[in-house]
Amino acid sequence: MGAGNRSFSPRKGQGLNSSSWMADRVASFPLPLATLAPVLCIAVVVLIAIFLVTGIDSCVSSADNSSQGDGAQADQMEISYTPSIQAIDGVSDPGTNVQGISLADSNANYVPQLSEEGATQVGDAISAITANNKTVGFAFIDLQTGSGYVYNLDQRVYGASSFKGPVLIYGCQQALETGKTSISRVNSSAQDAIINSDNTSYYRMRNAFERSASESLSAWLSSMNISTTLANDTSFPHYSARESLKLWMNTFLYLNSPDSNKEITEWAKKMFSGTAVSMVRSGVDPTSNPVSREKAESVAQELLGTLCTGKKTVEVGEAKKTKTSSADDSVTVYDKAGWINGSSDDAICDAGIIEEDGKYYLITIMTNLADDETSRAEVSGLAAALWDQRSTLAPEQGYKQV
């Protein structure tokens, strides 16, 4: 029989009804202990109860914390987004309103919204450009989430030399990748057209590509649902922020595709990262100075030396790698700007790819401002205002791509 069920006989002189194990033990103690024993037993029982309750609370608390951790993870927004040119067609033109948009799958997206301070900052930058009845259209897109801001998306302006960037990519895709011509044959004209924005070099580069390309410039534009009129609207066509965004989305996809020829893409990146005039780069890093002609020429010589020595790739981004004024992460801008103070057309336009710590953004700003230092500073100011809003292009609670 177990110890808890042991049987005891009543002490002599006691009735059976008043006997118990506890009474028997207490009666056998000396008087002080006999008095304290019940108190001690009660204290032991209380301590055991406290221990049990504390243990249960601890278990429940741990379970709750674990549950909250899972909940925090579950609170992350699921975003389904793969960069594509086609998704840009689905964006409505908001006119002269800054609109948050999402290019992500409609079932799992995030539409950004400017804070009151951010709306004021971007609005002031727009007002600086439009104050004298001038036009601006822009787009700024996070290529991880597919979210961004657009404004006056379909208003066409004279693109000036900004169109040289897309023409280079046309040549890369349709002439160099296909083996119809080689980098060595177009390198001199291409680097001067892109880095220094020399027009004569651009005409040579474009002619060389169009003569040898697998498809015409018109057909290439049509494949992206961009009007073929851009191919024949002089060498520097009028086009919109939407069309510019498509052209640079194509550029991003080509430059980052594992199927692209690495030698060709590194060559193109090197030139785009060393453009001598960049309003976007000045906006992203206000402390940076414009690339001097000497610096641009050194990039050109480096490219030429690379080709002459037979190296297969060109290191990316070293021509102009900057630091943001608000972060320690290095930022590289790959872009091509255009500008003119003309008799019939005025323009300051800039578009390209911004890379920050492995994340990519697309930006395009198209204006009909007459070129001068003040106007360039206004376009840089808009680039800076948009760049400052990049944290709003991802949900505050974090996200995971699905």
Phi, psi and omega in degrees: 000140183291159183299327180290349181243022180298147180256136179235145176271148178291146177291155180299134177092354181249144176284160182295326185289337182264004183269149173196168179295318182293316180297321180298316181292317183296318181297335182277347180282156167299162188304313181298316181292323179299327179287320185276338187305313180299322179296316180298318180297317179297319180298317179299315180299318180297316180298319178298318180297317179299318180300315181294315181297317179299318179297318180295316179300320180298317179296316180297317180299316179298318180296320179296316180298318178298319180296320179293323177298316178297322180294319179299320178294320182291335181290342177302136181282137175272127181235126179251104183212128171234121182306134178207154177285322186299324183299334182295331179296335183277358181275127177283143177284118182278001185066216183271051172228139175282122186239129171283136183224163174228131174263002184283170176305136187296340181272350182208078184226175179220122179256117185284161178218133178289143171289169178300319179293318180295320179297321178294317181297312180292319180299319179296322179293322177294315182299325179298327181277319187270002186303325182252043178060033176265164186248143173218141170227146181207165172211142178220116190232134172274119185277002173268321183255341184079007181263156181185189178234138178228158182204130175049053194293331187249009178281118180276142172225170177291124186277344182050219187286356178298336181287346179296327179298305176301325179294324175300316180292324173305313180295321178299315185284320190257346181238315182282312180298328181274355179078012181288335173210181184231161178302318184300331181282334184245358188301313185297312181290322182295314184294324179285329178290321184272309184289310184259355180059037179284128185289317180299319178295324178296315179302318180295314180299312183297316179299318180297319180290315183293328178291328187250353186294153178288333175220159183290162176299321178299314180295321179297316178296317181298327180296341178256010183059041174250137184304135180289350179297338180296334182288334187241002178277071189055184179283346181230090190283166167277132175204169190257172176297324178296315180294321176297318179299318178297316181297323181276337170294318176299319178299313179300312182298320180292312184294337183250009179279134176293346180273349180281152178288117186298323180299319181290314183293323178293324176298314180293317179300320181301316180290316181297328180279354182241022180300137187288331178236124180210107175291326179296313181297320178295326179286320180293323178228089183300340182275351182281151176262152175303149179293125180288162178298325178297319179294318179298319180293326178293324176296317179299316179295323179296318177298315181296318179296322179299316181291319183293329180272359173082015177293148184271337181225162176242133180295139188270139164082353184287343181296323181206080177256126187239172173246138175289154180286342184250002182208161180268352181291136179286145183233136175238133177250127175248111187207174170214120180261165174219149184202146177197142168243090192250180180278328181244332181227139171242150179195142160223112182229150176206142181204153178168200184243135174247127177247125178229111175051045177084356176259148184239145176225149171253142176218139172217136177228119183241120180225160172252032174293142172287135186291124167197176185297323179296315180295319178298320179295325179293320177292319175298324179295322177291319177300319180294318181296318178293317180300324179292345180265006187297333180294336180279355182276001174228146181299143185299326183279001182092169182208161172227141182274135182237000000 
